[in-house]
Amino acid sequence: MRLQLTDVHTRLLRSIRSLIAADPNLAQWLDDSDGPRLIIEGFDSEPWASLTFSGTRHRLDIRLQGPGHAVADASVHLRALLKEPELELPGHFLAEIEAIETISDIQHEGLTSLAIQVEALTIVE
């Protein structure tokens, strides 16, 4: 079953991709070349509410693949970018975002694959 993306989903994904593309240390990871790669593998959302606010909790699965040292450096840069990002989400605001989990696999020929799970909470303005 394919997730139906709403405006906030699309804006969040585009904003995170733009944030990565604007970073000189990570932009190369988005190229379609044979070099290191950043792949968005999955995206999931569920409604969230408190007594006074409503919004959506998002989970984004990202994979970094490349030489081990480059993957480690990219992971550090990605986590730093996500500390307090300025994301454009008209009609919503980003209440929180963090990289919560990593799973590293060492693949053949010296390549490493690192899975990073990012959780975000957007609130309706």
Summary of the structure (lengths in Angstrom):
residues: 125
radius of gyration: 15.2
end to end distance: 29.6
largest distance: 52.6
contacts: 347
relative contact order: 0.22
helix: 30%
strand: 45%
